[in-house]
Amino acid sequence: MRRAFYLSLGFLSVGLGMVGIFLPLLPTVPFMILAAFCFARSSPALEAKLLDHPHFGPHVRRWRERGAISRRGKKAALAAFALSALLALLLSPLPWCLIPIAAALIGGTWIWTRPES
């Protein structure tokens, strides 16, 4: 039962990551990291395939080894957070616009403090 759960969650994560390739505010690599985590518990062959992927594999391996995020990834994530916070500020009334701004500040701070690869 647990294996099926992790396998399903892994495929869902890969699917969301693929959607994130085309939608600028949906992150791709974090979903691939989650997929690798799930596949490690359900299908070593799928985990190996993801780790050997030419684009996503290096990001997943760096995260696993050092908890590192590339400088380019940090910049992209922080830009997405800033855009989301700005849109919330412009389009949402007070106090609701403060929720995305707080989430952007918390998430952005966490990303900024991760080691760089």
CORZI-V794554 format. One line per field, one symbol per residue. ss: DSSP state (h for helix, s for strand, l for the rest). phi: phi as a letter, one per 20 degrees, with the letter a starting at -180 (. if undefined). A space follows every 10 residues. Layout:
ss=???
phi=???
//
This chain:
ss=lhhhhhhhhh hhhhhhhhhh hhllllllhh hhhhhhhhhh hhlhhhhhhh hlllllhhhh hhhhhhllsl hhhhhhhhhh hhhhhhhhhh hlllllhhhh hhhhhhhhhh hhlllsl
phi=.fffffffff ffffffffff fedfedfefg ffffffgfff ecbgffffff feffeegfff fffffcmecf ffffffffff fffffffffe ddffefffff ffffffffff ffeffed
//
